[in-house]
């Protein structure tokens, strides 16, 4: 999915202590969170990750400054690609054409994750079921991995739906599971998912 996204955000200010913080800005939160998610195979130090908090849509997520030397970009916007979306956040390394991780904020309309799965995954959903840790809560999601016939690299797609009081949050990812000296992309994604919190 190659989308040309512009960065569009709300400029509403919220009070945080004595400081005014833009509700859509990244906040440097040097607080340690659990670094070993139930779904992660490798412990990652997340103490220097940035926190993005959105007061309007009631969620927050943490992400690293970089992965494997590539700067991580976060783009925010009102939806234009998915008609059911109210808000859209994309996290991707610099230089990548496609998004690595997407948060879609949806109307709370009692849909299940299976409503958002690709038809081939939904048809055989038990095969792709996987448990994810989202801020200490175990959530059932789906993961499909394929091995490229060209270079033997693993490509992973994931789908997770969290139902909030006012909104639903669809977390999706699609990435090549590149390896770095101590971690893989999947380890970083698992820790991003683990940091997701509905406020």
Steps between C-alpha positions, in 0.01 A plus 500: 500500500684805380313806620610859468408644837511858612545576864174640628435528871277674745645809661277494808702557815458299815635580843762266643619622839627854448590440135280516193562206272359456152276196518661348192863549582754244606584533866838383623404269785807342652304258711574131482217276395503126478755420235413136456155458354341156503529499123859625478790257482766756582510762774522852360593805704213743442605756762591760234195446277271797427138502615232622261177587681176598328245647741230548237486129410611367839814295437876501533784299351879498533751470217880504463698787347660252260521133409820363354634850445190613307308793650139417586237741366148536635230653280158614621195587300129504461403206281477506126586144402273294726147640511424352843800668666472804723877541546809326369858470633781340299841403638772423248879510465641776278543393141230230506227523241241312704390545860634268764228556763161671479248605764153556359245668730150380409144567606399267782247290310528152655700350216746221573854461371374253240316787328839655422702194400586430136261236366766227473605551862139520623412176316767310696525726805586233759820429307613863545383568858763640735493652847640851541583701810343847486606694808477193723176366353503189284317560170429244229619623162617350174836465332586369156862434402626415157851423376604682184586268215754757378719553806371266775410800719197477728215748450250542785152652506310551828148609599378588851175670602452669837152616595486818706207675664471759222720373216647179362871478418623280216873437521649361181853438387676372194875471490800304391637335813854630466758393757728736688789406731271444799140522374267448207234736368240269655652561844464878453142465375406277795631765738314780317179293526570432867524875565160579344259631761139613483449796737 
